[in-house]
Amino acid sequence: MIKWEDFEKIDLRVGTIIKCERFLEAKKPAFKLLIDFGDGIGLKKSSAQITHLYAPEDLVDRQIVAIINFPPKQIGSFISECLVLGIYGQDGVILLSPERKAANGAKIG
């Protein structure tokens, strides 16, 4: 069990994917994402292993939910700056996204 204070440390935000390309150097199939988290946060990059259910053209302009306060993680030659959230489904990872359009950078909690 965690305490409420532990949960409050996680910075969950809504962002819009503005660029997606295949991450050819990754050991497991993945995409390189560029995500707009709005004024005050700006653009962040993420590597996401979501290739089983999505194509790059399906992801551009899609809103997602991500944790933006993990330290950057080097994945090969790429620096991932946030963690895009998803659900492990039978056919692959299903992205978490707001039910309707939300402001980029909107805090979840």
VMD Tcl script that builds the backbone (N, CA, C; Angstrom):
set m [mol new atoms 327]
animate dup $m
set s [atomselect $m all]
$s set {name element resname resid chain x y z} {
  {N N MET 1 A 0.840 -1.179 0.000}
  {CA C MET 1 A 0.000 0.000 0.000}
  {C C MET 1 A 0.890 1.248 0.000}
  {N N ILE 2 A 0.453 2.261 -0.727}
  {CA C ILE 2 A 1.163 3.534 -0.704}
  {C C ILE 2 A 0.298 4.556 0.013}
  {N N LYS 3 A 0.934 5.609 0.429}
  {CA C LYS 3 A 0.221 6.695 1.086}
  {C C LYS 3 A -0.227 7.701 0.031}
  {N N TRP 4 A -1.239 8.496 0.363}
  {CA C TRP 4 A -1.740 9.518 -0.549}
  {C C TRP 4 A -0.602 10.445 -0.975}
  {N N GLU 5 A 0.300 10.749 -0.069}
  {CA C GLU 5 A 1.428 11.631 -0.375}
  {C C GLU 5 A 2.313 11.031 -1.473}
  {N N ASP 6 A 2.421 9.693 -1.509}
  {CA C ASP 6 A 3.197 9.042 -2.563}
  {C C ASP 6 A 2.535 9.260 -3.923}
  {N N PHE 7 A 1.227 9.089 -3.991}
  {CA C PHE 7 A 0.495 9.295 -5.239}
  {C C PHE 7 A 0.620 10.743 -5.709}
  {N N GLU 8 A 0.587 11.680 -4.778}
  {CA C GLU 8 A 0.669 13.098 -5.140}
  {C C GLU 8 A 2.012 13.467 -5.781}
  {N N LYS 9 A 3.027 12.654 -5.588}
  {CA C LYS 9 A 4.336 12.918 -6.196}
  {C C LYS 9 A 4.347 12.624 -7.691}
  {N N ILE 10 A 3.401 11.826 -8.173}
  {CA C ILE 10 A 3.346 11.448 -9.585}
  {C C ILE 10 A 2.636 12.558 -10.350}
  {N N ASP 11 A 3.305 13.107 -11.350}
  {CA C ASP 11 A 2.745 14.201 -12.143}
  {C C ASP 11 A 2.162 13.627 -13.434}
  {N N LEU 12 A 0.860 13.364 -13.408}
  {CA C LEU 12 A 0.129 12.816 -14.548}
  {C C LEU 12 A -0.475 13.963 -15.339}
  {N N ARG 13 A -0.211 13.991 -16.651}
  {CA C ARG 13 A -0.697 15.094 -17.487}
  {C C ARG 13 A -1.246 14.568 -18.811}
  {N N VAL 14 A -2.096 15.388 -19.414}
  {CA C VAL 14 A -2.614 15.129 -20.757}
  {C C VAL 14 A -1.705 15.832 -21.755}
  {N N GLY 15 A -1.404 15.144 -22.846}
  {CA C GLY 15 A -0.619 15.736 -23.924}
  {C C GLY 15 A -1.121 15.250 -25.265}
  {N N THR 16 A -0.728 15.953 -26.323}
  {CA C THR 16 A -1.098 15.574 -27.682}
  {C C THR 16 A 0.143 15.164 -28.451}
  {N N ILE 17 A 0.093 13.993 -29.060}
  {CA C ILE 17 A 1.207 13.515 -29.878}
  {C C ILE 17 A 1.254 14.358 -31.149}
  {N N ILE 18 A 2.396 15.005 -31.388}
  {CA C ILE 18 A 2.513 15.836 -32.590}
  {C C ILE 18 A 3.434 15.211 -33.643}
  {N N LYS 19 A 4.215 14.201 -33.227}
  {CA C LYS 19 A 5.088 13.512 -34.177}
  {C C LYS 19 A 5.277 12.078 -33.697}
  {N N CYS 20 A 5.273 11.156 -34.652}
  {CA C CYS 20 A 5.490 9.742 -34.328}
  {C C CYS 20 A 6.291 9.112 -35.455}
  {N N GLU 21 A 7.346 8.405 -35.076}
  {CA C GLU 21 A 8.126 7.667 -36.077}
  {C C GLU 21 A 8.589 6.357 -35.476}
  {N N ARG 22 A 8.833 5.403 -36.332}
  {CA C ARG 22 A 9.315 4.096 -35.867}
  {C C ARG 22 A 10.708 4.237 -35.253}
  {N N PHE 23 A 10.922 3.545 -34.149}
  {CA C PHE 23 A 12.203 3.555 -33.439}
  {C C PHE 23 A 12.976 2.318 -33.909}
  {N N LEU 24 A 13.646 2.447 -35.023}
  {CA C LEU 24 A 14.289 1.303 -35.689}
  {C C LEU 24 A 15.427 0.694 -34.879}
  {N N GLU 25 A 16.083 1.495 -34.030}
  {CA C GLU 25 A 17.223 1.002 -33.251}
  {C C GLU 25 A 16.797 0.291 -31.967}
  {N N ALA 26 A 15.534 0.349 -31.606}
  {CA C ALA 26 A 15.052 -0.255 -30.350}
  {C C ALA 26 A 15.130 -1.778 -30.426}
  {N N LYS 27 A 15.416 -2.412 -29.283}
  {CA C LYS 27 A 15.487 -3.877 -29.223}
  {C C LYS 27 A 14.115 -4.504 -29.441}
  {N N LYS 28 A 13.066 -3.877 -28.871}
  {CA C LYS 28 A 11.686 -4.320 -29.067}
  {C C LYS 28 A 10.991 -3.271 -29.925}
  {N N PRO 29 A 10.050 -3.675 -30.779}
  {CA C PRO 29 A 9.374 -2.697 -31.637}
  {C C PRO 29 A 8.786 -1.545 -30.823}
  {N N ALA 30 A 9.075 -0.311 -31.261}
  {CA C ALA 30 A 8.629 0.878 -30.527}
  {C C ALA 30 A 8.517 2.061 -31.483}
  {N N PHE 31 A 7.883 3.108 -30.969}
  {CA C PHE 31 A 7.799 4.384 -31.669}
  {C C PHE 31 A 8.529 5.440 -30.867}
  {N N LYS 32 A 9.056 6.439 -31.551}
  {CA C LYS 32 A 9.541 7.669 -30.929}
  {C C LYS 32 A 8.402 8.671 -31.039}
  {N N LEU 33 A 7.970 9.197 -29.908}
  {CA C LEU 33 A 6.866 10.155 -29.876}
  {C C LEU 33 A 7.378 11.523 -29.450}
  {N N LEU 34 A 6.807 12.573 -30.035}
  {CA C LEU 34 A 7.007 13.938 -29.572}
  {C C LEU 34 A 5.638 14.420 -29.125}
  {N N ILE 35 A 5.539 14.809 -27.858}
  {CA C ILE 35 A 4.252 15.098 -27.239}
  {C C ILE 35 A 4.222 16.536 -26.745}
  {N N ASP 36 A 3.145 17.246 -27.053}
  {CA C ASP 36 A 2.948 18.628 -26.623}
  {C C ASP 36 A 2.142 18.637 -25.332}
  {N N PHE 37 A 2.774 19.116 -24.258}
  {CA C PHE 37 A 2.109 19.240 -22.967}
  {C C PHE 37 A 1.713 20.681 -22.666}
  {N N GLY 38 A 1.717 21.549 -23.665}
  {CA C GLY 38 A 1.212 22.909 -23.513}
  {C C GLY 38 A 2.196 23.857 -22.860}
  {N N ASP 39 A 1.709 25.098 -22.681}
  {CA C ASP 39 A 2.518 26.154 -22.062}
  {C C ASP 39 A 2.942 25.744 -20.657}
  {N N GLY 40 A 4.157 26.064 -20.324}
  {CA C GLY 40 A 4.674 25.763 -18.997}
  {C C GLY 40 A 5.428 24.451 -18.928}
  {N N ILE 41 A 5.039 23.486 -19.744}
  {CA C ILE 41 A 5.730 22.189 -19.783}
  {C C ILE 41 A 6.427 22.025 -21.123}
  {N N GLY 42 A 5.717 22.297 -22.196}
  {CA C GLY 42 A 6.291 22.234 -23.534}
  {C C GLY 42 A 6.290 20.845 -24.132}
  {N N LEU 43 A 7.281 20.583 -24.983}
  {CA C LEU 43 A 7.383 19.326 -25.707}
  {C C LEU 43 A 8.261 18.338 -24.947}
  {N N LYS 44 A 7.839 17.072 -24.945}
  {CA C LYS 44 A 8.634 16.002 -24.349}
  {C C LYS 44 A 8.637 14.814 -25.298}
  {N N LYS 45 A 9.740 14.064 -25.260}
  {CA C LYS 45 A 9.897 12.876 -26.097}
  {C C LYS 45 A 9.620 11.628 -25.261}
  {N N SER 46 A 9.129 10.596 -25.941}
  {CA C SER 46 A 8.914 9.323 -25.270}
  {C C SER 46 A 9.107 8.180 -26.251}
  {N N SER 47 A 9.633 7.078 -25.765}
  {CA C SER 47 A 9.688 5.838 -26.525}
  {C C SER 47 A 8.534 4.980 -26.018}
  {N N ALA 48 A 7.739 4.447 -26.959}
  {CA C ALA 48 A 6.567 3.679 -26.552}
  {C C ALA 48 A 6.463 2.388 -27.352}
  {N N GLN 49 A 6.340 1.280 -26.634}
  {CA C GLN 49 A 6.196 -0.033 -27.270}
  {C C GLN 49 A 4.702 -0.301 -27.512}
  {N N ILE 50 A 4.161 0.403 -28.491}
  {CA C ILE 50 A 2.722 0.334 -28.770}
  {C C ILE 50 A 2.454 -0.006 -30.235}
  {N N THR 51 A 3.408 -0.686 -30.865}
  {CA C THR 51 A 3.329 -0.929 -32.313}
  {C C THR 51 A 2.328 -2.019 -32.700}
  {N N HIS 52 A 1.893 -2.843 -31.764}
  {CA C HIS 52 A 0.973 -3.924 -32.111}
  {C C HIS 52 A -0.423 -3.416 -32.473}
  {N N LEU 53 A -0.856 -2.336 -31.863}
  {CA C LEU 53 A -2.222 -1.846 -32.092}
  {C C LEU 53 A -2.290 -0.514 -32.824}
  {N N TYR 54 A -1.145 0.154 -33.011}
  {CA C TYR 54 A -1.166 1.493 -33.585}
  {C C TYR 54 A -0.137 1.626 -34.704}
  {N N ALA 55 A -0.459 2.464 -35.672}
  {CA C ALA 55 A 0.471 2.870 -36.723}
  {C C ALA 55 A 0.809 4.336 -36.473}
  {N N PRO 56 A 1.967 4.802 -36.935}
  {CA C PRO 56 A 2.339 6.203 -36.682}
  {C C PRO 56 A 1.257 7.205 -37.084}
  {N N GLU 57 A 0.622 6.987 -38.225}
  {CA C GLU 57 A -0.396 7.945 -38.674}
  {C C GLU 57 A -1.647 7.941 -37.793}
  {N N ASP 58 A -1.871 6.866 -37.021}
  {CA C ASP 58 A -3.002 6.807 -36.092}
  {C C ASP 58 A -2.753 7.640 -34.836}
  {N N LEU 59 A -1.488 7.920 -34.546}
  {CA C LEU 59 A -1.138 8.531 -33.260}
  {C C LEU 59 A -1.001 10.052 -33.309}
  {N N VAL 60 A -0.661 10.610 -34.462}
  {CA C VAL 60 A -0.505 12.063 -34.561}
  {C C VAL 60 A -1.858 12.722 -34.299}
  {N N ASP 61 A -1.857 13.738 -33.440}
  {CA C ASP 61 A -3.032 14.490 -32.980}
  {C C ASP 61 A -3.860 13.748 -31.937}
  {N N ARG 62 A -3.397 12.604 -31.477}
  {CA C ARG 62 A -4.114 11.852 -30.445}
  {C C ARG 62 A -3.669 12.323 -29.063}
  {N N GLN 63 A -4.619 12.500 -28.166}
  {CA C GLN 63 A -4.274 12.858 -26.793}
  {C C GLN 63 A -4.002 11.598 -25.981}
  {N N ILE 64 A -3.033 11.712 -25.078}
  {CA C ILE 64 A -2.626 10.592 -24.235}
  {C C ILE 64 A -2.460 11.088 -22.799}
  {N N VAL 65 A -2.259 10.148 -21.898}
  {CA C VAL 65 A -1.942 10.442 -20.499}
  {C C VAL 65 A -0.525 9.948 -20.249}
  {N N ALA 66 A 0.283 10.769 -19.581}
  {CA C ALA 66 A 1.674 10.396 -19.328}
  {C C ALA 66 A 2.134 10.886 -17.964}
  {N N ILE 67 A 3.136 10.205 -17.441}
  {CA C ILE 67 A 3.841 10.670 -16.241}
  {C C ILE 67 A 5.006 11.507 -16.745}
  {N N ILE 68 A 5.068 12.766 -16.299}
  {CA C ILE 68 A 6.092 13.661 -16.852}
  {C C ILE 68 A 7.227 13.971 -15.876}
  {N N ASN 69 A 7.204 13.393 -14.675}
  {CA C ASN 69 A 8.267 13.743 -13.720}
  {C C ASN 69 A 9.185 12.574 -13.349}
  {N N PHE 70 A 9.280 11.574 -14.219}
  {CA C PHE 70 A 10.346 10.593 -14.070}
  {C C PHE 70 A 11.628 11.208 -14.622}
  {N N PRO 71 A 12.795 10.767 -14.150}
  {CA C PRO 71 A 14.028 11.265 -14.757}
  {C C PRO 71 A 14.139 10.758 -16.198}
  {N N PRO 72 A 14.801 11.512 -17.065}
  {CA C PRO 72 A 14.989 11.046 -18.448}
  {C C PRO 72 A 15.685 9.688 -18.464}
  {N N LYS 73 A 15.297 8.870 -19.456}
  {CA C LYS 73 A 15.869 7.523 -19.577}
  {C C LYS 73 A 16.452 7.369 -20.972}
  {N N GLN 74 A 17.720 6.956 -21.029}
  {CA C GLN 74 A 18.377 6.737 -22.314}
  {C C GLN 74 A 18.008 5.352 -22.833}
  {N N ILE 75 A 17.476 5.330 -24.060}
  {CA C ILE 75 A 17.135 4.076 -24.729}
  {C C ILE 75 A 17.881 4.102 -26.059}
  {N N GLY 76 A 18.999 3.426 -26.103}
  {CA C GLY 76 A 19.864 3.518 -27.275}
  {C C GLY 76 A 20.356 4.943 -27.429}
  {N N SER 77 A 20.154 5.514 -28.600}
  {CA C SER 77 A 20.579 6.897 -28.849}
  {C C SER 77 A 19.480 7.913 -28.528}
  {N N PHE 78 A 18.373 7.459 -27.984}
  {CA C PHE 78 A 17.194 8.296 -27.747}
  {C C PHE 78 A 17.010 8.537 -26.254}
  {N N ILE 79 A 16.633 9.761 -25.887}
  {CA C ILE 79 A 16.326 10.094 -24.489}
  {C C ILE 79 A 14.812 10.193 -24.350}
  {N N SER 80 A 14.240 9.307 -23.535}
  {CA C SER 80 A 12.804 9.331 -23.261}
  {C C SER 80 A 12.571 10.197 -22.025}
  {N N GLU 81 A 11.689 11.192 -22.144}
  {CA C GLU 81 A 11.495 12.186 -21.084}
  {C C GLU 81 A 10.190 12.021 -20.310}
  {N N CYS 82 A 9.317 11.133 -20.755}
  {CA C CYS 82 A 8.063 10.901 -20.051}
  {C C CYS 82 A 7.601 9.478 -20.327}
  {N N LEU 83 A 6.665 9.004 -19.525}
  {CA C LEU 83 A 6.140 7.647 -19.673}
  {C C LEU 83 A 4.673 7.725 -20.086}
  {N N VAL 84 A 4.404 7.315 -21.317}
  {CA C VAL 84 A 3.037 7.258 -21.818}
  {C C VAL 84 A 2.360 6.045 -21.181}
  {N N LEU 85 A 1.139 6.238 -20.677}
  {CA C LEU 85 A 0.463 5.170 -19.951}
  {C C LEU 85 A -0.470 4.374 -20.849}
  {N N GLY 86 A -0.538 3.083 -20.563}
  {CA C GLY 86 A -1.414 2.199 -21.316}
  {C C GLY 86 A -1.780 0.985 -20.489}
  {N N ILE 87 A -2.681 0.208 -21.048}
  {CA C ILE 87 A -3.182 -1.005 -20.415}
  {C C ILE 87 A -2.661 -2.190 -21.225}
  {N N TYR 88 A -2.115 -3.192 -20.544}
  {CA C TYR 88 A -1.661 -4.388 -21.236}
  {C C TYR 88 A -2.880 -5.215 -21.610}
  {N N GLY 89 A -3.227 -5.213 -22.898}
  {CA C GLY 89 A -4.339 -5.990 -23.411}
  {C C GLY 89 A -3.840 -7.260 -24.061}
  {N N GLN 90 A -4.751 -8.097 -24.488}
  {CA C GLN 90 A -4.408 -9.375 -25.102}
  {C C GLN 90 A -3.604 -9.192 -26.385}
  {N N ASP 91 A -3.906 -8.128 -27.150}
  {CA C ASP 91 A -3.252 -7.916 -28.436}
  {C C ASP 91 A -2.149 -6.869 -28.409}
  {N N GLY 92 A -1.877 -6.280 -27.243}
  {CA C GLY 92 A -0.855 -5.256 -27.135}
  {C C GLY 92 A -1.291 -4.174 -26.156}
  {N N VAL 93 A -0.510 -3.109 -26.085}
  {CA C VAL 93 A -0.778 -2.024 -25.141}
  {C C VAL 93 A -1.857 -1.104 -25.715}
  {N N ILE 94 A -2.877 -0.818 -24.905}
  {CA C ILE 94 A -3.967 0.088 -25.257}
  {C C ILE 94 A -3.695 1.405 -24.544}
  {N N LEU 95 A -3.562 2.485 -25.302}
  {CA C LEU 95 A -3.234 3.782 -24.723}
  {C C LEU 95 A -4.355 4.322 -23.833}
  {N N LEU 96 A -3.946 4.980 -22.743}
  {CA C LEU 96 A -4.904 5.719 -21.925}
  {C C LEU 96 A -5.043 7.111 -22.514}
  {N N SER 97 A -6.267 7.573 -22.652}
  {CA C SER 97 A -6.492 8.910 -23.197}
  {C C SER 97 A -7.762 9.485 -22.586}
  {N N PRO 98 A -7.875 10.819 -22.581}
  {CA C PRO 98 A -9.087 11.417 -22.030}
  {C C PRO 98 A -10.312 11.048 -22.866}
  {N N GLU 99 A -11.435 10.985 -22.225}
  {CA C GLU 99 A -12.692 10.616 -22.878}
  {C C GLU 99 A -13.140 11.682 -23.881}
  {N N ARG 100 A -12.744 12.932 -23.638}
  {CA C ARG 100 A -12.988 14.021 -24.587}
  {C C ARG 100 A -11.793 14.963 -24.575}
  {N N LYS 101 A -11.750 15.866 -25.539}
  {CA C LYS 101 A -10.611 16.789 -25.697}
  {C C LYS 101 A -10.357 17.545 -24.392}
  {N N ALA 102 A -9.088 17.605 -24.017}
  {CA C ALA 102 A -8.680 18.320 -22.808}
  {C C ALA 102 A -7.510 19.243 -23.160}
  {N N ALA 103 A -7.259 20.214 -22.337}
  {CA C ALA 103 A -6.136 21.132 -22.554}
  {C C ALA 103 A -4.824 20.373 -22.366}
  {N N ASN 104 A -3.888 20.587 -23.293}
  {CA C ASN 104 A -2.563 20.006 -23.132}
  {C C ASN 104 A -1.958 20.507 -21.827}
  {N N GLY 105 A -1.418 19.579 -21.056}
  {CA C GLY 105 A -0.821 19.923 -19.767}
  {C C GLY 105 A -1.791 19.804 -18.608}
  {N N ALA 106 A -3.074 19.521 -18.896}
  {CA C ALA 106 A -4.053 19.376 -17.811}
  {C C ALA 106 A -3.578 18.296 -16.848}
  {N N LYS 107 A -3.653 18.607 -15.558}
  {CA C LYS 107 A -3.182 17.691 -14.509}
  {C C LYS 107 A -4.269 16.683 -14.177}
  {N N ILE 108 A -3.846 15.446 -13.984}
  {CA C ILE 108 A -4.755 14.369 -13.616}
  {C C ILE 108 A -4.515 14.045 -12.147}
  {N N GLY 109 A -5.575 13.875 -11.438}
  {CA C GLY 109 A -5.411 13.530 -10.034}
  {C C GLY 109 A -6.656 13.735 -9.244}
}
mol reanalyze $m
mol bondsrecalc $m
mol representation Tube
mol addrep $m
